[in-house]
């Protein structure tokens, strides 16, 4: 399978502190605060009952640090500098999880985040979220056992084209992650850019993979991560129609009208020190 993870220059936005503030809705040159205040989220955490939460209210809440990982493995001589943005060595990952636990961080899951953003439900002190993209086997063989040491839970955004392939997770492993209390989310069929979808792309990239993941886990799939972190406003109503509660991008500004569908995450490069990670969690959220 073509390696799509190491050719993402847009993701270098990661290394700059976001200019978005808690009230970033007021900074938009195209939309007024009043118009944003009228925007609403349309589903609750169980995707059953309509709710009316203003986008301005959601945007005003303090953002929760959300970490994004791809590959957990030791570097190879052939790994480029850019590749190391997405590859975290095993011992480095273990040290990061220990640091978070030792410093009193508590992992949360998307339903908790949703309830906090939509309803103001309090979260534990020093809450953060762990997310893993693309189905890489190291997320199961290395990360999963390490998280269990600290009672951390995570969200695994699965790219279904990779299931059961060498160096990727199997369906059985995805089911085990789900049964252990982690959340399985959708990450398309083959990582195709959502901004380029036409015609039956929504069926191929979203509908079929989501149904497959629901069959594997026996649970509804309610959270989505955009490939490459790239999104557009045309995608949001499509995700709503498919009963996704929220969608996750990367480090760019949230949408003024639909912040629940543009929740920000931060890629953790493999060469960051522990102090850099902790500082970035504070500065970028």
C-alpha positions as CSV (number, residue, x, y, z in Angstrom):
1,X,0.0,0.0,0.0
2,X,1.3,3.4,-0.9
3,X,2.7,5.2,2.1
4,X,0.6,8.3,2.5
5,X,1.7,9.4,6.0
6,X,5.0,11.0,5.2
7,X,4.0,13.5,2.5
8,X,1.9,16.0,4.4
9,X,3.5,19.4,4.4
10,X,0.4,21.0,5.7
11,X,0.8,19.1,9.0
12,X,3.9,21.2,9.7
13,X,1.4,23.6,11.1
14,X,1.8,21.4,14.2
15,X,5.0,23.2,15.1
16,X,3.5,26.6,15.4
17,X,1.3,27.6,18.3
18,X,-2.2,28.1,17.2
19,X,-3.5,31.6,17.2
20,X,-7.0,30.3,18.0
21,X,-8.1,31.3,21.5
22,X,-11.1,30.1,23.5
23,X,-13.2,32.9,22.0
24,X,-11.7,32.4,18.5
25,X,-15.1,32.8,17.0
26,X,-14.7,36.6,17.3
27,X,-11.5,36.5,15.2
28,X,-13.1,35.3,12.0
29,X,-13.1,38.0,9.2
30,X,-16.1,36.4,7.5
31,X,-18.5,35.5,10.3
32,X,-19.8,37.6,13.1
33,X,-20.1,36.5,16.7
34,X,-23.8,36.8,16.4
35,X,-24.0,34.4,13.5
36,X,-21.8,31.9,15.3
37,X,-23.9,32.2,18.4
38,X,-26.9,31.0,16.3
39,X,-25.1,27.9,15.1
40,X,-26.1,24.7,16.9
41,X,-25.1,21.1,17.3
42,X,-27.9,18.8,16.2
43,X,-27.3,15.5,18.0
44,X,-26.6,14.4,21.6
45,X,-24.0,12.0,22.7
46,X,-26.1,9.0,22.0
47,X,-27.3,10.3,18.6
48,X,-30.9,10.2,19.7
49,X,-32.3,13.5,20.9
50,X,-31.9,16.9,19.2
51,X,-30.1,19.5,21.3
52,X,-29.5,23.2,20.8
53,X,-26.0,24.2,21.8
54,X,-24.5,27.4,20.5
55,X,-21.2,27.2,18.7
56,X,-20.1,30.2,20.7
57,X,-20.7,28.3,23.9
58,X,-18.7,25.4,22.6
59,X,-15.9,27.6,21.4
60,X,-15.7,29.4,24.8
61,X,-14.9,26.2,26.7
62,X,-11.3,25.5,27.4
63,X,-9.9,23.1,24.8
64,X,-8.7,19.7,26.0
65,X,-5.3,18.4,24.8
66,X,-5.8,15.7,22.3
67,X,-2.7,13.8,21.2
68,X,-2.5,12.0,17.8
69,X,-0.1,9.1,17.1
70,X,0.5,7.0,14.0
71,X,3.3,4.5,14.3
72,X,4.9,3.3,17.5
73,X,8.1,1.6,16.6
74,X,11.9,2.1,16.6
75,X,13.4,4.2,13.9
76,X,15.1,2.6,10.9
77,X,18.1,3.9,9.1
78,X,15.9,4.6,6.1
79,X,13.4,6.8,8.0
80,X,13.5,10.4,6.9
81,X,13.2,13.4,9.2
82,X,9.7,13.8,8.0
83,X,8.9,10.2,8.7
84,X,10.0,10.7,12.2
85,X,7.2,13.2,12.6
86,X,4.9,10.2,12.6
87,X,7.0,7.5,14.2
88,X,7.5,7.4,17.9
89,X,10.2,5.0,19.2
90,X,8.9,2.4,21.6
91,X,10.9,3.6,24.7
92,X,10.0,7.2,23.9
93,X,6.3,6.4,23.9
94,X,6.6,4.5,27.1
95,X,8.4,7.4,28.7
96,X,5.6,9.8,27.5
97,X,2.8,7.7,29.0
98,X,4.7,7.4,32.3
99,X,5.3,11.1,32.4
100,X,1.6,11.8,31.8
101,X,0.6,9.4,34.5
102,X,3.2,10.7,37.0
103,X,1.9,14.2,36.4
104,X,-1.7,13.4,37.2
105,X,-3.2,13.4,33.7
106,X,-6.4,11.5,33.2
107,X,-7.4,10.1,29.8
108,X,-10.9,10.7,28.6
109,X,-13.0,9.3,25.7
110,X,-15.0,11.1,23.1
111,X,-18.4,10.7,24.8
112,X,-16.9,12.6,27.8
113,X,-15.4,15.2,25.6
114,X,-18.7,15.7,23.8
115,X,-20.7,16.0,27.0
116,X,-18.2,18.6,28.3
117,X,-18.4,20.6,25.1
118,X,-22.1,20.4,24.5
119,X,-23.4,20.4,28.1
120,X,-20.6,21.8,30.3
121,X,-20.3,18.5,32.2
122,X,-17.1,18.7,34.3
123,X,-14.1,16.6,33.4
124,X,-11.3,15.3,35.7
125,X,-8.4,17.6,36.4
126,X,-5.7,17.5,33.7
127,X,-7.9,15.6,31.2
128,X,-6.4,14.7,27.9
129,X,-7.3,12.4,25.0
130,X,-5.1,9.8,23.2
131,X,-5.9,9.1,19.6
132,X,-4.3,6.7,17.1
133,X,-4.7,6.9,13.3
134,X,-4.4,4.4,10.5
135,X,-4.6,0.9,12.1
136,X,-0.8,0.4,12.5
137,X,0.0,-2.9,14.4
138,X,2.2,-1.1,16.9
139,X,-0.8,0.7,18.3
140,X,-2.1,-2.7,19.5
141,X,1.1,-4.6,20.2
142,X,3.0,-1.7,21.9
143,X,0.6,1.1,22.8
144,X,-2.3,-0.9,24.1
145,X,-0.3,-2.8,26.8
146,X,1.4,0.4,27.9
147,X,-1.9,2.3,28.3
148,X,-3.3,-0.5,30.4
149,X,-0.5,0.0,33.0
150,X,-1.9,3.5,33.7
151,X,-5.6,2.8,33.1
152,X,-5.5,5.0,30.1
153,X,-8.1,4.6,27.4
154,X,-7.8,5.7,23.8
155,X,-9.6,6.3,20.5
156,X,-8.4,4.2,17.5
157,X,-9.4,5.7,14.2
158,X,-9.4,2.8,11.8
159,X,-8.5,2.8,8.1
160,X,-10.4,-0.3,7.0
161,X,-8.4,-1.1,3.8
162,X,-5.5,-2.1,6.1
163,X,-7.3,-4.6,8.3
164,X,-5.6,-8.0,8.4
165,X,-2.7,-6.8,6.3
166,X,0.9,-7.4,7.4
167,X,2.0,-4.8,10.0
168,X,-1.5,-3.6,10.5
169,X,-4.2,-4.7,13.0
170,X,-6.5,-7.5,12.4
171,X,-10.3,-7.4,12.9
172,X,-9.9,-9.5,16.0
173,X,-7.4,-7.0,17.5
174,X,-9.8,-4.1,16.8
175,X,-12.6,-6.0,18.5
176,X,-10.3,-6.6,21.5
177,X,-9.5,-2.9,21.8
178,X,-13.2,-2.1,21.7
179,X,-14.1,-4.8,24.3
180,X,-11.4,-3.4,26.6
181,X,-13.2,0.0,26.8
182,X,-11.4,1.9,24.1
183,X,-13.3,3.7,21.3
184,X,-13.1,2.7,17.7
185,X,-13.7,5.5,15.2
186,X,-13.9,5.8,11.5
187,X,-10.9,7.0,9.4
188,X,-12.2,6.2,5.9
189,X,-11.5,3.2,3.7
190,X,-8.1,4.1,2.2
191,X,-7.3,7.6,3.6
192,X,-8.7,9.5,0.7
193,X,-8.9,13.3,1.2
194,X,-12.4,14.3,2.3
195,X,-12.1,17.6,0.4
196,X,-11.9,15.6,-2.9
197,X,-15.0,13.5,-2.4
198,X,-17.5,13.2,-5.3
199,X,-20.3,11.0,-6.2
200,X,-20.1,7.6,-4.5
201,X,-17.0,8.5,-2.6
202,X,-19.1,9.0,0.5
203,X,-20.4,5.5,0.2
204,X,-17.0,4.0,-0.5
205,X,-15.0,6.0,2.1
206,X,-17.5,6.4,4.9
207,X,-20.6,4.3,4.7
208,X,-19.1,0.9,4.0
209,X,-16.1,1.3,6.4
210,X,-18.4,2.5,9.2
211,X,-20.7,-0.4,8.7
212,X,-17.8,-2.8,8.7
213,X,-16.5,-1.4,12.0
214,X,-19.9,-1.6,13.6
215,X,-20.0,-5.3,12.6
216,X,-16.6,-5.9,14.0
217,X,-17.2,-4.1,17.3
218,X,-20.9,-4.7,17.8
219,X,-21.2,-1.0,18.6
220,X,-22.3,2.2,16.8
221,X,-19.4,4.2,15.3
222,X,-20.0,7.8,16.3
223,X,-16.6,9.6,15.8
224,X,-14.6,10.4,12.7
225,X,-11.1,11.6,12.0
226,X,-10.3,13.4,8.8
227,X,-7.4,11.9,6.7
228,X,-4.5,14.3,6.8
229,X,-6.5,16.4,9.2
230,X,-8.1,18.1,6.2
231,X,-11.7,19.1,6.1
232,X,-14.1,21.5,4.4
233,X,-17.6,22.8,5.3
234,X,-19.2,20.6,2.7
235,X,-18.1,17.5,4.6
236,X,-19.8,18.5,7.9
237,X,-23.5,18.0,6.8
238,X,-22.5,14.6,5.3
239,X,-21.1,13.5,8.6
240,X,-24.1,14.7,10.5
241,X,-26.4,12.7,8.1
242,X,-24.4,9.7,9.0
243,X,-25.0,10.2,12.8
244,X,-21.4,11.1,13.7
245,X,-21.4,13.0,17.0
246,X,-18.1,14.8,16.2
247,X,-15.2,14.8,13.9
248,X,-11.5,15.4,14.6
249,X,-9.0,17.4,12.5
250,X,-5.4,18.4,13.4
251,X,-4.1,21.7,14.7
252,X,-5.9,24.3,12.4
253,X,-8.6,26.7,13.6
254,X,-12.0,25.2,14.4
255,X,-15.0,26.1,12.3
256,X,-17.0,29.0,13.7
257,X,-20.3,27.3,13.1
258,X,-19.6,23.6,13.7
259,X,-16.8,23.3,16.2
260,X,-17.9,19.8,17.2
261,X,-16.9,18.6,13.7
262,X,-13.6,20.3,13.7
263,X,-12.1,19.3,17.1
264,X,-8.4,19.9,17.2
265,X,-5.6,17.4,17.8
266,X,-1.8,17.6,17.9
267,X,0.6,15.1,16.3
268,X,3.4,14.0,18.7
269,X,6.7,13.7,16.7
270,X,9.0,11.0,17.7
271,X,11.9,13.3,18.5
272,X,10.1,15.5,21.1
273,X,11.4,15.6,24.6
274,X,9.1,15.1,27.5
275,X,9.2,18.7,28.4
276,X,8.4,19.7,24.8
277,X,5.4,17.4,24.8
278,X,4.1,18.8,28.1
279,X,4.7,22.4,27.1
280,X,2.9,21.8,23.7
281,X,-0.1,20.4,25.4
282,X,-0.4,23.6,27.4
283,X,0.3,26.0,24.6
284,X,-1.7,24.5,21.8
285,X,-4.9,24.0,23.6
